[in-house]
Amino acid sequence: MSLDKQTVKYDNEGNKWVLAEGWSNMYDAVDVAYKLLQLAKEKDIQLSNLQLQKLVYIAHGYMLGWKSTPLVKDEIQAWKYGPVIHSIYNQFKENGANKVPTEGIDNVTIDADFTADELTCLNGVLDLYANRTPESLITTTHQENTPWDEVWNKNNGKSCYFAKIPNELIKNHYRKVVTNPESVSGL
């Protein structure tokens, strides 16, 4: 992809991103969650609310690490059970620990036009992590030196509600995940 035409975007932390034409415009996290549910249904995979939460976060991290562009425009927050996107939590919380029903999911209108790279990322995240249990995904995102750990434990995020995990921190961590996965212990 050519970097001749660029668009400047800002995320909700005020970080400046220079995006090549055709790259992500940053999507509402709920739209990304619905797209993941559609792709998961095609693969005959069912996801719980917590799995969906973690997979959207992981896909966001992979896009930041791989293409230096955020996938979601929503704020990522450090909660007790790991990184959380509040809008996804609110949308799917009624399912509790049960699988999110996907009847009629193909009829859900998604206000997003995902690029080939973004679809590759979403499918790759599903292939790598969708069959993990919610507890396994929590453990993976709670590892030492992950973005959640940096905010929750090292920057005392546990002492306040909805502590922000900055995209820059996520990007720097996932750049290591993408380029040298042996150097990191978690997502």
Beta strands, then each sheet from edge to edge (+ up, - down):
strand 1: 6-10
strand 2: 16-20
strand 3: 77-79
strand 4: 82-84
strand 5: 163-164
sheet 1: 1+ 2-
sheet 2: 4+ 3- 5+
end
